[in-house]
Amino acid sequence: MPDQDQRLDVGIIGGGCSGLVTLKELVAEGHRCRVFEKSNVLGGLYTQAYQQGVFVSSHLLTMFSDFVGKDVDILEKPRMLSFIEYAQYLNDYADHFQLKEFIQFGTEVKSLWKDFSDQKWKVRLTNDTQIYSFDRIAICCGVFGNISLPTFQNQDLFQGKIKHMKHIQRYEEFQDKHICIVGSGESASDMILAAAQFGKKAYLSIRKDHGFIVPRYIHGDRFGPADLDTSRIHHSIPRAWGVLHTTIDMFNSLIKSYLKCLFYQKGRSTDYDIVRRAGIYMNLKQIRTSNVWTTYGTKNSNIVEALVKYKHKCQRKPGIKQLKVHSVVFEDNTEEYVDEIVCCTGFKTSFPFIEQSEDADDTLKRYFTEAKISHNLYKHCFHPDLGDEVAWIGFARPALGAIPPLMELQARWFALLCSKKLTLPSKAEMNEKICKYVKYLEWQLTPYRVNRLTNLTDYLIYSDDLARTIGCRPNFTRIFFTEPKLWMKLMCGPLLNAQYRLIGPHAKPKQAKEVILKAKWVKQPNILYFCMLTCYAFFYLVFRIESCKPASWYPL
């Protein structure tokens, strides 16, 4: 904990998931904090989204490193939480670490600026004359505040409704309607199934490839969430071999599906089996342009279930070409009657407390405009011209994996920077590393996706990069020789953020080991991944073939 004269006043804008974990880490470092949350409840986005919403990552991946929650069985019987359950988890987290006293609910930040007369950051609230003063600012308002709606040709002629998925509260709103869903991400997957179930007709409009489809659960829910194979050994497979890896992985899943039906179901396929295989074939069909390492994951097979189970009234369509009075014309020139278009087209980052501020100067407004392109920040967190005075927490999105663990690592890093236990590189070094990082992302995820989804990153590579910076990445070689059982779970178990509490600042090794060893894991796919990784490592270590270099083994 810093000395009394080193304690900083830190203002945190946003009291959702990222704001809460940032507050916790700063308080742990002894800093004085104030959180401005415009709603009257904890939970941020998850208290406003469609109420039947369910996470696409299991609680094992989404939970913070040092708080499992009140469900004592969830480590051994993992599942996806509903949005309502996760909002409760955040409330329990705040109670456990006594954070609520630092949060001002119902307070919206109207203006943020830097006063160069005292080198302090100033915050002005809506409907409040008081001006608050801080040494550091954490931007934790998230990327889900402002909807991104496309504009269609002849949109003014269309007599139906055009909505964003954020405006959908209950699926029953689709009852007896002709619905067109735009998008292919996880929300679109939920929406198209709901439209197929409740509507008269449902159309799914996808411009190019869909995301890499992963079901929420393997074989229904009998064997746990599908992301149990989001293991270190799996995500260490070299990214250059994405097509081969995806082919092997998909055929492995197909073979298991058919064998299960043959030996355990007397040759009969369940609805789930049919949907699962259809999803595998959809992934294989676009493998050259979108494989497991080159695109974002759609960790939700509802999109497949809608197209397979409700094929009599649900169709996939290309992008929208134009709108007419009561219909949609698609790029293949087919025309369909539509009552409502629901756009699952994501959100756009905005900072109205800067953009509309009368106090902020043009230079600061330019910095924040540049920060909207998340990968142009140093490790998605810091603008080189602002240094560690302003941190953007929660603006990185993993292609596969969960967002909250990344928020936590960012928050831990920022707290240590505030305490001067760590320092940022020079402005020139940060700019150089940002350029190299973006080039790497474009190589792995393609320029098209990186330029369109500027917050996209690789889950394990980014997590380990932050962990190396913080000094909390475990020494896996030492653990292999001293605690082989723990090493096996670290390598083959799901990627729990608890691994980053084994060593380093604010380590909790006893609690972390207990969580890691208790958490459920799956063996068969990880045995396959282990064999594959061993082959790649052999060719890299012996023949120095760069494309076989295991991901995350070395700094990015």
KASUL-V350587 format. One record per backbone hydrogen bond with DSSP energy under -1.0 kcal/mol. CO is the residue of the C=O (numbers start at 1). NH is the residue of the N-H. E is the energy in kcal/mol with one decimal. If there is no record, write none. Layout:
co/nh/e
CO/NH/E
CO/NH/E
//
This chain:
co/nh/e
3/6/-1.6
8/32/-2.3
9/135/-2.8
9/136/-1.8
10/34/-1.7
11/138/-2.9
12/36/-2.9
13/140/-2.1
16/20/-2.3
17/21/-1.9
18/22/-2.1
19/23/-2.2
20/24/-2.3
21/25/-2.1
22/26/-2.3
23/27/-2.7
24/28/-2.0
26/31/-2.3
27/30/-1.7
29/2/-1.3
32/10/-3.0
34/12/-2.7
35/104/-3.1
36/14/-2.3
37/107/-2.2
39/106/-2.7
43/46/-1.8
44/47/-1.6
45/48/-1.9
45/49/-1.5
50/53/-2.2
53/83/-2.1
58/62/-2.0
59/63/-2.2
64/67/-1.1
70/72/-1.1
71/74/-1.1
73/77/-2.5
75/520/-2.5
79/59/-2.2
81/55/-2.9
82/86/-2.3
83/87/-2.1
84/88/-1.6
85/89/-2.1
86/90/-2.3
87/91/-1.6
88/92/-2.6
89/93/-2.4
90/94/-2.3
91/95/-2.2
92/96/-2.7
93/97/-2.0
94/99/-2.8
99/102/-2.0
100/103/-1.5
102/35/-2.6
104/37/-2.3
108/126/-2.7
111/124/-2.6
113/122/-3.5
115/119/-1.2
115/120/-1.4
120/115/-3.1
121/134/-2.6
122/113/-1.8
123/132/-2.6
124/110/-2.4
124/111/-2.1
125/128/-1.1
132/123/-2.3
134/121/-3.2
136/11/-2.5
137/391/-2.4
138/13/-2.7
139/393/-2.1
146/348/-3.0
152/155/-1.5
153/323/-2.5
154/157/-1.5
161/341/-3.0
163/343/-3.2
164/167/-2.3
165/168/-1.5
169/51/-1.5
170/173/-1.7
171/174/-2.2
172/175/-1.7
174/177/-2.0
177/200/-2.0
177/201/-1.3
178/339/-2.5
178/340/-1.9
179/203/-2.3
180/342/-2.8
181/205/-3.3
182/344/-2.8
185/189/-1.8
186/190/-1.7
187/191/-2.6
188/192/-2.8
189/193/-1.4
190/194/-2.1
191/195/-2.8
192/196/-2.2
193/197/-2.2
194/198/-2.7
195/199/-2.1
198/176/-2.2
201/179/-2.7
202/315/-2.1
203/181/-3.4
204/317/-3.8
205/183/-2.4
212/298/-2.7
216/226/-2.6
218/223/-1.2
219/222/-1.4
224/218/-2.2
225/228/-1.4
226/229/-1.4
227/230/-1.8
229/231/-2.3
230/495/-2.1
231/235/-2.6
234/237/-1.6
236/551/-1.8
238/241/-1.3
239/242/-1.1
241/245/-2.7
242/246/-2.7
243/247/-2.2
244/248/-2.5
245/249/-2.7
246/250/-2.8
247/251/-2.4
248/252/-2.2
249/253/-2.0
250/254/-2.4
251/255/-2.6
252/256/-2.2
253/257/-2.1
254/258/-2.4
255/259/-2.6
256/260/-2.4
257/261/-1.8
258/262/-2.2
259/263/-2.7
260/264/-2.4
261/267/-3.0
265/268/-2.0
270/274/-2.0
271/275/-2.3
272/276/-3.0
273/277/-2.4
274/278/-2.1
275/279/-2.2
276/280/-1.8
277/281/-2.5
278/282/-2.0
279/283/-2.0
280/284/-2.5
281/285/-1.9
284/287/-1.4
286/290/-2.8
296/212/-2.4
298/214/-2.4
298/300/-2.5
301/305/-2.3
302/306/-2.6
303/307/-1.4
304/308/-2.2
305/309/-2.3
306/310/-1.0
310/313/-2.0
310/314/-1.1
313/202/-2.6
315/204/-2.8
317/206/-2.6
319/331/-2.6
322/329/-2.9
325/159/-3.5
326/338/-2.0
327/324/-2.8
328/336/-2.3
329/321/-2.5
329/322/-2.0
330/333/-2.4
334/330/-2.7
336/328/-2.7
339/161/-2.1
340/180/-2.5
341/163/-3.2
342/182/-2.6
343/165/-1.9
346/148/-2.1
351/354/-2.2
351/355/-2.8
352/356/-2.3
353/112/-1.8
354/357/-1.1
361/365/-2.0
362/366/-2.0
363/367/-2.2
364/368/-2.1
365/369/-1.9
366/370/-2.4
367/371/-1.7
369/372/-1.0
370/373/-1.4
372/374/-1.3
373/376/-2.2
374/377/-2.0
377/380/-1.6
378/381/-2.0
378/382/-1.5
381/392/-2.5
382/378/-3.7
383/386/-1.7
383/387/-1.7
386/389/-1.6
389/137/-2.5
391/139/-3.6
397/457/-2.0
399/297/-3.1
403/406/-1.0
403/407/-1.8
404/408/-2.2
405/409/-1.8
406/410/-2.3
407/411/-2.7
408/412/-2.5
409/413/-2.1
410/414/-2.5
411/415/-2.4
412/416/-1.8
413/417/-2.0
414/418/-2.4
415/419/-1.4
416/421/-2.4
416/422/-1.1
417/420/-1.3
426/430/-2.6
427/431/-2.4
428/432/-2.1
429/433/-2.6
430/434/-2.5
431/435/-2.0
432/436/-1.9
433/437/-2.5
434/438/-2.6
435/439/-2.0
436/440/-2.1
437/441/-2.5
438/442/-2.5
439/443/-1.8
440/444/-2.5
441/445/-3.5
442/446/-1.0
446/450/-2.2
447/451/-2.6
448/452/-1.2
449/453/-3.5
453/456/-1.8
454/375/-1.3
455/397/-3.7
457/399/-2.7
458/462/-2.3
459/463/-2.3
460/464/-3.0
461/465/-1.7
462/466/-2.3
463/467/-2.5
464/468/-2.6
465/469/-1.7
466/470/-2.6
467/471/-2.5
467/472/-2.4
474/476/-1.2
475/479/-2.2
476/480/-2.0
477/481/-1.2
478/482/-2.0
479/483/-2.7
483/487/-2.4
484/488/-2.3
485/489/-1.8
486/490/-2.5
487/491/-2.2
488/492/-2.8
489/493/-1.9
491/233/-2.8
494/496/-2.0
496/499/-1.5
497/500/-1.7
498/501/-2.1
499/502/-1.0
501/508/-2.2
504/507/-1.4
508/512/-2.8
509/513/-2.6
510/514/-1.9
511/515/-2.1
512/516/-2.6
513/517/-2.8
514/518/-1.5
515/519/-1.8
523/527/-2.1
524/528/-1.8
525/529/-2.6
526/530/-2.3
527/531/-2.0
528/532/-2.3
529/533/-3.1
530/534/-2.3
531/535/-1.7
532/536/-2.2
533/537/-3.0
534/538/-2.2
535/539/-2.0
536/540/-2.0
537/541/-3.2
538/542/-2.5
539/545/-1.6
540/544/-1.2
545/548/-1.8
546/549/-1.8
550/553/-1.1
//
